[in-house]
């Protein structure tokens, strides 16, 4: 199968994800949050570009409809797991998000067996964008907190706990994730025969 540019960008996003994860978990790496933020931002940009190109050049394919949301999930879930590993994400947020993602993935597989490809809805896109934006913001804050902890202890000690800020932002994404999942499941009932 010959892949078009949008699909190649989607695959690139999957390939970039472990690089991002390796960087952010490397606690001996100077400015790891900033470097990880740059890598994550590049991956996030491919998400915007591949969708734009697919629509503009009429290159929307079933392969792209199926793989694009999976690539998004791999990227955003890796960020949640990384944040949990460094104490910036509550495990319940990860559990809720992963439960939703597994449920939707299951519905997608059922749809595929019926010859139906269900694209992401607007709520799913809002959820993904919020995850990406908040992830970038948390990493920028992490870089700021790290710099201040090394250069200005007085100011650093006056800062709020970064985990409180990051968890607050990530709970927003978790709620959006659940909302988008419920809407997706409700919409899927209209086009999939679950009795087969």
Secondary structure, 3 states (H helix, E strand, C coil): CCCCHHHHHHHHHHHHHHHHHHHHCCCCCCCHHHHHHHHHHHHHHHHHHHHHHHHHCCCCCHHHHHHHHHHHHHHHHHHHHHHHHCCCCCHHHHHHHHHHHHHHHHHHHHHHHCCCCCCCCHHHHHHHHHHHHHHHHHHHHHHHHHHHHHHCHHHHHHCCCHHHHHHHHHHHHHHHHHHHHHHHHHHHCCCCCCCC
